[in-house]
């Protein structure tokens, strides 16, 4: 429930309004008032953690960027060999939802929001766990937009930090 609430919040927040924790809380309440979030979901949102995200360099860039995709759903056909040797020559349907992508002239930055309870000690294991998922997203986005991938990042709200994949 917590992860769904945070993802819904990040999908519908007005990024440019999230300048400080109080502003994030006001945005969360707006989402609840508009029925995007339930009041129970709104109460789960870690406004301070989200404000911390928007204090990052990438968070500030997303606030003013022209082409930010949120919860971008895609479906593409791909060669099965990319997933297992036994599938070589088979076409498979790859579907996914990219939490956030910044599409710029020189390439795409993919951002996957994570609400897992992670510590600095368990972070490498979580990075490894999510790497195939995010790399699949990167391959799809590169094909869809015909642009190189500049970066693939996980953002762990509990740690308040990015982790590259």
MDTraj code that builds the backbone (N, CA, C; nanometers):
import mdtraj as md
import numpy as np

residues = "UNK UNK UNK UNK UNK UNK UNK UNK UNK UNK UNK UNK UNK UNK UNK UNK UNK UNK UNK UNK UNK UNK UNK UNK UNK UNK UNK UNK UNK UNK UNK UNK UNK UNK UNK UNK UNK UNK UNK UNK UNK UNK UNK UNK UNK UNK UNK UNK UNK UNK UNK UNK UNK UNK UNK UNK UNK UNK UNK UNK UNK UNK UNK UNK UNK UNK UNK UNK UNK UNK UNK UNK UNK UNK UNK UNK UNK UNK UNK UNK UNK UNK UNK UNK UNK UNK UNK UNK UNK UNK UNK UNK UNK UNK UNK UNK UNK UNK UNK UNK UNK UNK UNK UNK UNK UNK UNK UNK UNK UNK UNK UNK UNK UNK UNK UNK UNK UNK UNK UNK UNK UNK UNK UNK UNK UNK UNK UNK UNK UNK UNK UNK UNK UNK UNK UNK UNK UNK UNK UNK UNK UNK UNK UNK UNK UNK UNK UNK UNK UNK UNK UNK UNK UNK UNK UNK UNK UNK UNK UNK UNK UNK UNK UNK UNK".split()
xyz = np.array([
    [0.0830, -0.1196, 0.0000],
    [0.0000, 0.0000, 0.0000],
    [0.0872, 0.1258, 0.0000],
    [0.1955, 0.1217, 0.0792],
    [0.2859, 0.2371, 0.0875],
    [0.3510, 0.2649, -0.0476],
    [0.4013, 0.1613, -0.1125],
    [0.4663, 0.1776, -0.2423],
    [0.3702, 0.2316, -0.3468],
    [0.2488, 0.1789, -0.3494],
    [0.1483, 0.2282, -0.4442],
    [0.1147, 0.3746, -0.4186],
    [0.1044, 0.4117, -0.2914],
    [0.0731, 0.5508, -0.2569],
    [0.1841, 0.6444, -0.3027],
    [0.3083, 0.6074, -0.2775],
    [0.4213, 0.6925, -0.3170],
    [0.4300, 0.7025, -0.4692],
    [0.4123, 0.5905, -0.5382],
    [0.4180, 0.5941, -0.6848],
    [0.3052, 0.6801, -0.7437],
    [0.1851, 0.6686, -0.6892],
    [0.0747, 0.7533, -0.7364],
    [0.1050, 0.9002, -0.7102],
    [0.1589, 0.9269, -0.5952],
    [0.1944, 1.0633, -0.5597],
    [0.2975, 1.1185, -0.6582],
    [0.4034, 1.0431, -0.6856],
    [0.5085, 1.0899, -0.7765],
    [0.4572, 1.1026, -0.9196],
    [0.3536, 1.0282, -0.9529],
    [0.2962, 1.0388, -1.0866],
    [0.2195, 1.1694, -1.1045],
    [0.1507, 1.2148, -1.0012],
    [0.0582, 1.3265, -1.0168],
    [0.0993, 1.4572, -0.9490],
    [0.2051, 1.4557, -0.8703],
    [0.2524, 1.5809, -0.8111],
    [0.2863, 1.6817, -0.9199],
    [0.2633, 1.8080, -0.8920],
    [0.3166, 1.9134, -0.9788],
    [0.4603, 1.9347, -0.9323],
    [0.5533, 1.8801, -1.0072],
    [0.6935, 1.8826, -0.9657],
    [0.7417, 2.0245, -0.9378],
    [0.7008, 2.1187, -1.0215],
    [0.7497, 2.2553, -1.0038],
    [0.7013, 2.3181, -0.8736],
    [0.5970, 2.2644, -0.8127],
    [0.5455, 2.3175, -0.6868],
    [0.6169, 2.2598, -0.5647],
    [0.6992, 2.1583, -0.5842],
    [0.7610, 2.0863, -0.4720],
    [0.8954, 2.1476, -0.4339],
    [0.8895, 2.2705, -0.3830],
    [1.0111, 2.3452, -0.3527],
    [1.0625, 2.3230, -0.2111],
    [0.9772, 2.2768, -0.1223],
    [1.0157, 2.2496, 0.0165],
    [0.9146, 2.1516, 0.0758],
    [0.9419, 2.1019, 0.1948],
    [0.8559, 1.9996, 0.2541],
    [0.7104, 2.0465, 0.2683],
    [0.6894, 2.1687, 0.3136],
    [0.5518, 2.2187, 0.3301],
    [0.4791, 2.2226, 0.1960],
    [0.5502, 2.2571, 0.0908],
    [0.4889, 2.2616, -0.0430],
    [0.4545, 2.1211, -0.0913],
    [0.5389, 2.0234, -0.0604],
    [0.5090, 1.8849, -0.0962],
    [0.3844, 1.8393, -0.0206],
    [0.3764, 1.8709, 0.1074],
    [0.2586, 1.8339, 0.1867],
    [0.1324, 1.8975, 0.1288],
    [0.1423, 2.0217, 0.0843],
    [0.0270, 2.0892, 0.0231],
    [-0.0128, 2.0193, -0.1072],
    [0.0852, 1.9783, -0.1846],
    [0.0572, 1.9054, -0.3083],
    [-0.0099, 1.7714, -0.2793],
    [0.0389, 1.7028, -0.1778],
    [-0.0202, 1.5738, -0.1398],
    [-0.1650, 1.5941, -0.0965],
    [-0.1905, 1.6988, -0.0208],
    [-0.3283, 1.7254, 0.0212],
    [-0.4159, 1.7611, -0.0984],
    [-0.3598, 1.8347, -0.1951],
    [-0.4348, 1.8658, -0.3180],
    [-0.4747, 1.7365, -0.3887],
    [-0.3805, 1.6419, -0.3969],
    [-0.4103, 1.5137, -0.4617],
    [-0.5205, 1.4388, -0.3872],
    [-0.5192, 1.4471, -0.2557],
    [-0.6253, 1.3826, -0.1778],
    [-0.7590, 1.4546, -0.1996],
    [-0.7552, 1.5874, -0.1997],
    [-0.8784, 1.6651, -0.2207],
    [-0.9391, 1.6372, -0.3584],
    [-0.8532, 1.6125, -0.4576],
    [-0.9006, 1.5857, -0.5940],
    [-0.9356, 1.4389, -0.6170],
    [-0.9146, 1.3550, -0.5153],
    [-0.9486, 1.2142, -0.5269],
    [-0.8448, 1.1291, -0.5968],
    [-0.7281, 1.1861, -0.6246],
    [-0.6192, 1.1087, -0.6854],
    [-0.5624, 1.0114, -0.5826],
    [-0.5499, 1.0586, -0.4597],
    [-0.5088, 0.9757, -0.3460],
    [-0.6240, 0.9723, -0.2456],
    [-0.6356, 0.8624, -0.1752],
    [-0.7283, 0.8606, -0.0623],
    [-0.6610, 0.9359, 0.0528],
    [-0.7379, 0.9748, 0.1509],
    [-0.6779, 1.0422, 0.2666],
    [-0.5808, 0.9481, 0.3371],
    [-0.6160, 0.8196, 0.3413],
    [-0.5265, 0.7220, 0.4037],
    [-0.3937, 0.7148, 0.3280],
    [-0.3987, 0.7157, 0.1947],
    [-0.2746, 0.7158, 0.1155],
    [-0.1959, 0.8436, 0.1397],
    [-0.2650, 0.9563, 0.1423],
    [-0.1982, 1.0852, 0.1637],
    [-0.1221, 1.0861, 0.2954],
    [-0.1785, 1.0235, 0.3967],
    [-0.1134, 1.0196, 0.5278],
    [0.0111, 0.9327, 0.5281],
    [0.0241, 0.8423, 0.4328],
    [0.1431, 0.7561, 0.4226],
    [0.2610, 0.8258, 0.3546],
    [0.2343, 0.9317, 0.2808],
    [0.3370, 0.9928, 0.1971],
    [0.4438, 1.0598, 0.2837],
    [0.5697, 1.0254, 0.2604],
    [0.6802, 1.0864, 0.3359],
    [0.7212, 1.2201, 0.2721],
    [0.6483, 1.3251, 0.3057],
    [0.6704, 1.4555, 0.2407],
    [0.8156, 1.5014, 0.2520],
    [0.8765, 1.4782, 0.3659],
    [1.0171, 1.5178, 0.3840],
    [1.1093, 1.4428, 0.2894],
    [1.0833, 1.3150, 0.2691],
    [1.1659, 1.2344, 0.1778],
    [1.1463, 1.2797, 0.0334],
    [1.0230, 1.3124, -0.0029],
    [0.9975, 1.3593, -0.1388],
    [1.0608, 1.4964, -0.1597],
    [1.0510, 1.5822, -0.0603],
    [1.1171, 1.7134, -0.0698],
    [1.2680, 1.6938, -0.0855],
    [1.3230, 1.5955, -0.0162],
    [1.4660, 1.5652, -0.0306],
    [1.5010, 1.5257, -0.1728],
    [1.4144, 1.4472, -0.2361],
    [1.4372, 1.4097, -0.3756],
    [1.4437, 1.5343, -0.4629],
    [1.3514, 1.6283, -0.4426],
    [1.3477, 1.7483, -0.5259],
    [1.4600, 1.8472, -0.4941],
    [1.5322, 1.8253, -0.3859],
    [1.6516, 1.9066, -0.3592],
    [1.7737, 1.8551, -0.4347],
    [1.7636, 1.7334, -0.4879],
    [1.8764, 1.6780, -0.5642],
    [1.8884, 1.7508, -0.6980],
    [2.0035, 1.7376, -0.7601],
    [2.0260, 1.8000, -0.8910],
    [1.9238, 1.7507, -0.9928],
    [1.9019, 1.6196, -0.9976],
    [1.8053, 1.5654, -1.0929],
    [1.6633, 1.6081, -1.0569],
    [1.6295, 1.6086, -0.9297],
    [1.4969, 1.6524, -0.8871],
    [1.4690, 1.7953, -0.9305],
    [1.5671, 1.8844, -0.9124],
    [1.5503, 2.0238, -0.9560],
    [1.5373, 2.0325, -1.1081],
    [1.6125, 1.9483, -1.1783],
    [1.6050, 1.9490, -1.3249],
    [1.4662, 1.9050, -1.3721],
    [1.4091, 1.8053, -1.3061],
    [1.2756, 1.7568, -1.3429],
    [1.1694, 1.8644, -1.3227],
    [1.1925, 1.9555, -1.2294],
    [1.0941, 2.0604, -1.2019],
    [1.0783, 2.1581, -1.3176],
    [1.1804, 2.1711, -1.4000],
    [1.1745, 2.2688, -1.5088],
    [1.1875, 2.2066, -1.6473],
    [1.2067, 2.0767, -1.6533],
    [1.2287, 2.0097, -1.7819],
    [1.1033, 2.0122, -1.8677],
    [1.1248, 2.0130, -1.9986],
    [1.0129, 2.0168, -2.0928],
    [0.9515, 1.8802, -2.1179],
    [1.0315, 1.7740, -2.1169],
    [0.9787, 1.6430, -2.1542],
    [1.0084, 1.5406, -2.0445],
    [0.9208, 1.5359, -1.9466],
    [0.9304, 1.4395, -1.8371],
    [0.8146, 1.3414, -1.8519],
    [0.8470, 1.2149, -1.8633],
    [0.7445, 1.1110, -1.8717],
    [0.7250, 1.0511, -1.7332],
    [0.6004, 1.0250, -1.6990],
    [0.5707, 0.9633, -1.5696],
    [0.4797, 0.8439, -1.5922],
    [0.5150, 0.7342, -1.5268],
    [0.4381, 0.6101, -1.5413],
    [0.4136, 0.5816, -1.6891],
    [0.5215, 0.5837, -1.7661],
    [0.5171, 0.5635, -1.9108],
    [0.5025, 0.4146, -1.9413],
    [0.3872, 0.3769, -1.9943],
    [0.3598, 0.2371, -2.0279],
    [0.4083, 0.2095, -2.1693],
    [0.4735, 0.0955, -2.1872],
    [0.5212, 0.0590, -2.3202],
    [0.5017, -0.0895, -2.3448],
    [0.4951, -0.1243, -2.4715],
    [0.4918, -0.2633, -2.5176],
    [0.5742, -0.2683, -2.6455],
    [0.6728, -0.3564, -2.6501],
    [0.7528, -0.3731, -2.7711],
    [0.7796, -0.5217, -2.7924],
    [0.8002, -0.5589, -2.9172],
    [0.8447, -0.6945, -2.9486],
    [0.9965, -0.6954, -2.9449],
    [1.0515, -0.8015, -2.8879],
    [1.1968, -0.8109, -2.8755],
    [1.2395, -0.9538, -2.9054],
    [1.3648, -0.9679, -2.9417],
    [1.4220, -1.0997, -2.9687],
    [1.4406, -1.1725, -2.8358],
    [1.3853, -1.2913, -2.8275],
    [1.3948, -1.3704, -2.7059],
    [1.5366, -1.3986, -2.6616],
    [1.6325, -1.3946, -2.7553],
    [1.7731, -1.4197, -2.7205],
    [1.8249, -1.3177, -2.6195],
    [1.7615, -1.2025, -2.6133],
    [1.8030, -1.1014, -2.5158],
    [1.7687, -1.1414, -2.3728],
    [1.6884, -1.2463, -2.3584],
    [1.6427, -1.2854, -2.2256],
    [1.6843, -1.4262, -2.1871],
    [1.7007, -1.5140, -2.2876],
    [1.7474, -1.6506, -2.2597],
    [1.7898, -1.7141, -2.3914],
    [1.9004, -1.7870, -2.3907],
    [1.9541, -1.8482, -2.5132],
    [1.8530, -1.9405, -2.5805],
    [1.7713, -2.0094, -2.5028],
    [1.6723, -2.1008, -2.5603],
    [1.5624, -2.0286, -2.6377],
    [1.5527, -1.8974, -2.6209],
    [1.4484, -1.8199, -2.6875],
    [1.4980, -1.7505, -2.8145],
    [1.6195, -1.7805, -2.8560],
    [1.6758, -1.7163, -2.9755],
    [1.5839, -1.7383, -3.0951],
    [1.5586, -1.6309, -3.1685],
    [1.4728, -1.6376, -3.2856],
    [1.3250, -1.6216, -3.2560],
    [1.2875, -1.6282, -3.1311],
    [1.1470, -1.6093, -3.0917],
    [1.1223, -1.4617, -3.0617],
    [1.0054, -1.4149, -3.0993],
    [0.9661, -1.2795, -3.0635],
    [0.8888, -1.2852, -2.9317],
    [0.9303, -1.2005, -2.8376],
    [0.8566, -1.1932, -2.7119],
    [0.8027, -1.0515, -2.6958],
    [0.6938, -1.0408, -2.6239],
    [0.6338, -0.9109, -2.5963],
    [0.6860, -0.8625, -2.4627],
    [0.7548, -0.7493, -2.4659],
    [0.8072, -0.6881, -2.3439],
    [0.7162, -0.5707, -2.3092],
    [0.6606, -0.5747, -2.1902],
    [0.5753, -0.4664, -2.1425],
    [0.6303, -0.4159, -2.0108],
    [0.6148, -0.2895, -1.9884],
    [0.6609, -0.2328, -1.8630],
    [0.6054, -0.0938, -1.8419],
    [0.6378, -0.0406, -1.7257],
    [0.5982, 0.0947, -1.6901],
    [0.7208, 0.1628, -1.6297],
    [0.7669, 0.2664, -1.6971],
    [0.8811, 0.3439, -1.6493],
    [0.8280, 0.4499, -1.5533],
    [0.8772, 0.4496, -1.4303],
    [0.8286, 0.5454, -1.3307],
    [0.8471, 0.6890, -1.3774],
    [0.9676, 0.7201, -1.4251],
    [0.9980, 0.8562, -1.4659],
    [1.1124, 0.8518, -1.5661],
    [1.1005, 0.9320, -1.6704],
    [1.2085, 0.9427, -1.7687],
    [1.2198, 1.0882, -1.8119],
    [1.3415, 1.1353, -1.8163],
    [1.3709, 1.2693, -1.8653],
    [1.4252, 1.2531, -2.0063],
    [1.3493, 1.3002, -2.1037],
    [1.3872, 1.2877, -2.2437],
    [1.4434, 1.4225, -2.2889],
    [1.5725, 1.4224, -2.3233],
    [1.6398, 1.5435, -2.3682],
    [1.6959, 1.5205, -2.5077],
    [1.7416, 1.6251, -2.5703],
    [1.7965, 1.6147, -2.7056],
    [1.9101, 1.5132, -2.7124],
    [1.9959, 1.5129, -2.6104],
    [2.1147, 1.4269, -2.6143],
    [2.0947, 1.2904, -2.5500],
    [1.9735, 1.2585, -2.5073],
    [1.9485, 1.1262, -2.4521],
    [1.8440, 1.1236, -2.3431],
    [1.8307, 1.0067, -2.2843],
    [1.7236, 0.9795, -2.1879],
    [1.7833, 0.9366, -2.0547],
    [1.7290, 0.9913, -1.9479],
    [1.7618, 0.9473, -1.8128],
    [1.6397, 0.8742, -1.7592],
    [1.6602, 0.7505, -1.7155],
    [1.5513, 0.6685, -1.6623],
    [1.5648, 0.6637, -1.5109],
    [1.4529, 0.6849, -1.4440],
    [1.4505, 0.6886, -1.2990],
    [1.3424, 0.5947, -1.2485],
    [1.3807, 0.5042, -1.1611],
    [1.2866, 0.4094, -1.1029],
    [1.2796, 0.4364, -0.9530],
    [1.1618, 0.4726, -0.9044],
    [1.1436, 0.5042, -0.7632],
    [1.1273, 0.3746, -0.6834],
    [1.1968, 0.3668, -0.5719],
    [1.1905, 0.2485, -0.4861],
    [1.1536, 0.2886, -0.3439],
    [1.0608, 0.2128, -0.2883],
    [1.0145, 0.2392, -0.1519],
    [1.0565, 0.1284, -0.0561],
    [1.1440, 0.0398, -0.1024],
    [1.1921, -0.0698, -0.0188],
    [1.2616, -0.0166, 0.1065],
    [1.2560, -0.0967, 0.2113],
    [1.3348, -0.0678, 0.3310],
    [1.4762, -0.1187, 0.3028],
    [1.5661, -0.0268, 0.2747],
    [1.7024, -0.0608, 0.2346],
    [1.7998, 0.0092, 0.3277],
    [1.9106, -0.0577, 0.3539],
    [2.0197, 0.0045, 0.4289],
    [2.1389, 0.0160, 0.3355],
    [2.2392, 0.0881, 0.3782],
    [2.3615, 0.0974, 0.2972],
    [2.4214, -0.0416, 0.2751],
    [2.4046, -0.1297, 0.3732],
    [2.4585, -0.2652, 0.3619],
    [2.3812, -0.3499, 0.2611],
    [2.2509, -0.3318, 0.2525],
    [2.1699, -0.4131, 0.1604],
    [2.1514, -0.3471, 0.0235],
    [2.1999, -0.2250, 0.0086],
    [2.1835, -0.1525, -0.1172],
    [2.2422, -0.2262, -0.2376],
    [2.3643, -0.2800, -0.2311],
    [2.4175, -0.3505, -0.3488],
    [2.3291, -0.4673, -0.3934],
    [2.2726, -0.5405, -0.2993],
    [2.1838, -0.6520, -0.3326],
    [2.0580, -0.6008, -0.4027],
    [2.0012, -0.4901, -0.3541],
    [1.8815, -0.4330, -0.4167],
    [1.9137, -0.3784, -0.5557],
    [2.0294, -0.3161, -0.5710],
    [2.0698, -0.2683, -0.7034],
    [2.0755, -0.3854, -0.8010],
    [2.1377, -0.4929, -0.7603],
    [2.1500, -0.6108, -0.8463],
    [2.0121, -0.6688, -0.8783],
    [1.9233, -0.6693, -0.7804],
    [1.7886, -0.7231, -0.8000],
    [1.7123, -0.6446, -0.9067],
    [1.7250, -0.5120, -0.9057],
    [1.6480, -0.4277, -0.9965],
    [1.7168, -0.3985, -1.1296],
    [1.8440, -0.4328, -1.1420],
    [1.9179, -0.4014, -1.2645],
    [1.8530, -0.4590, -1.3902],
    [1.8155, -0.5868, -1.3959],
    [1.7548, -0.6379, -1.5199],
    [1.6277, -0.5626, -1.5598],
    [1.5451, -0.5293, -1.4643],
    [1.4215, -0.4558, -1.4908],
    [1.4533, -0.3211, -1.5545],
    [1.5420, -0.2450, -1.4941],
    [1.5715, -0.1104, -1.5426],
    [1.6467, -0.1155, -1.6757],
    [1.7320, -0.2158, -1.6939],
    [1.8009, -0.2294, -1.8221],
    [1.7022, -0.2628, -1.9340],
    [1.6009, -0.3410, -1.9042],
    [1.4957, -0.3685, -2.0030],
    [1.4222, -0.2403, -2.0386],
    [1.3930, -0.1587, -1.9381],
    [1.3295, -0.0300, -1.9631],
    [1.4174, 0.0562, -2.0535],
    [1.5467, 0.0563, -2.0251],
    [1.6409, 0.1374, -2.1040],
    [1.6424, 0.0930, -2.2499],
    [1.6480, -0.0373, -2.2727],
    [1.6479, -0.0877, -2.4099],
    [1.5196, -0.0470, -2.4823],
    [1.4074, -0.0574, -2.4134],
    [1.2797, -0.0209, -2.4743],
    [1.2749, 0.1282, -2.5057],
    [1.3152, 0.2107, -2.4116],
    [1.3104, 0.3554, -2.4321],
    [1.4033, 0.3988, -2.5454],
    [1.5172, 0.3344, -2.5545],
    [1.6110, 0.3673, -2.6616],
    [1.5497, 0.3351, -2.7976],
    [1.4839, 0.2222, -2.8065],
    [1.4180, 0.1850, -2.9319],
    [1.3000, 0.2758, -2.9640],
    [1.2195, 0.3078, -2.8647],
    [1.1003, 0.3885, -2.8858],
    [1.1372, 0.5307, -2.9290],
    [1.2350, 0.5903, -2.8617],
    [1.2691, 0.7301, -2.8874],
    [1.3878, 0.7491, -2.9819],
    [1.4620, 0.6429, -3.0095],
    [1.5774, 0.6559, -3.0974],
    [1.6849, 0.7463, -3.0404],
    [1.6974, 0.7472, -2.9096],
    [1.7965, 0.8304, -2.8413],
    [1.8801, 0.7420, -2.7487],
    [2.0040, 0.7815, -2.7240],
    [2.0859, 0.7035, -2.6309],
    [2.0367, 0.7201, -2.4869],
    [2.0731, 0.6256, -2.4051],
    [2.0414, 0.6322, -2.2630],
    [2.1586, 0.6988, -2.1926],
    [2.1308, 0.8086, -2.1251],
    [2.2348, 0.8820, -2.0526],
    [2.2609, 0.8190, -1.9162],
    [2.1538, 0.7772, -1.8495],
    [2.1683, 0.7190, -1.7157],
    [2.0441, 0.6392, -1.6811],
    [2.0659, 0.5361, -1.6009],
    [1.9573, 0.4582, -1.5404],
    [1.9807, 0.4628, -1.3905],
    [1.8826, 0.5121, -1.3193],
    [1.8988, 0.5338, -1.1761],
    [1.7815, 0.4775, -1.0971],
    [1.8133, 0.4233, -0.9822],
    [1.7130, 0.3890, -0.8824],
    [1.7162, 0.5025, -0.7804],
    [1.6007, 0.5391, -0.7277],
    [1.5989, 0.6353, -0.6182],
    [1.5295, 0.5689, -0.4999],
    [1.6061, 0.5471, -0.3937],
    [1.5546, 0.4839, -0.2727],
    [1.5124, 0.5933, -0.1747],
    [1.3816, 0.6073, -0.1560],
    [1.3304, 0.7118, -0.0679],
    [1.3765, 0.6945, 0.0752],
    [1.3861, 0.5705, 0.1222],
    [1.4230, 0.5514, 0.2629],
    [1.5660, 0.5992, 0.2897],
    [1.6532, 0.5886, 0.1926],
    [1.7920, 0.6369, 0.2083],
    [1.8081, 0.7791, 0.1583],
    [1.7142, 0.8241, 0.0765],
    [1.7256, 0.9568, 0.0190],
    [1.8413, 0.9667, -0.0779],
    [1.8597, 0.8591, -0.1570],
    [1.9728, 0.8612, -0.2499],
    [1.9467, 0.7815, -0.3756],
    [2.0239, 0.8202, -0.4777],
    [2.0216, 0.7527, -0.6057],
    [2.1206, 0.6367, -0.6037],
    [2.0912, 0.5356, -0.6846],
    [2.1833, 0.4239, -0.7045],
    [2.1831, 0.3939, -0.8536],
    [2.2989, 0.3987, -0.9174],
    [2.3035, 0.3701, -1.0617],
    [2.2862, 0.2220, -1.0905],
    [2.2312, 0.1921, -1.2073],
    [2.2257, 0.0527, -1.2537],
    [2.2849, 0.0460, -1.3924],
])
top = md.Topology()
chain = top.add_chain()
for i, resn in enumerate(residues, 1):
    res = top.add_residue(resn, chain, resSeq=i)
    for name in ("N", "CA", "C"):
        top.add_atom(name, md.element.get_by_symbol(name[0]), res)
traj = md.Trajectory(xyz[None], top)
